[in-house]
Amino acid sequence: MSKEREWPDDLDALQAAPRHHTLLFENEVVRVLDTTVLAGETVPLHTHRWPAALYILGWSHFVRRDGDGSTMVDSRLAGKPSEGIALWSGALPPHTLENVGGSELRVISVELKSAGVSVPSECC
């Protein structure tokens, strides 16, 4: 059973915001992205259609806004997580992300495309 959300393909993170998202690996089960947002940058409107485990390589405060510009998350209100920790995120609807901190925000995302537990054919 797929956990994929139905949003337009042109809003997918790799298509809508390729300057900030780099594909590291993809198969039928997972997609691994390296996301980098420099201080002061705003990532264009995009989605993440699958839930993901996030590994924080570099932290900076951010504001995530929905397609209408309303604030969804302001990380300054939640405190700073430690770099080198893993977090869980559900699929994310259309949003922008503004780095409002003073350093680079860098995250590795392991998006789970399938709830299946079978081993991909190109594994091992």
Order of alpha helices (4+ residues) and beta strands (2+ residues): alpha-beta-beta-beta-beta-beta-beta-beta-beta-beta
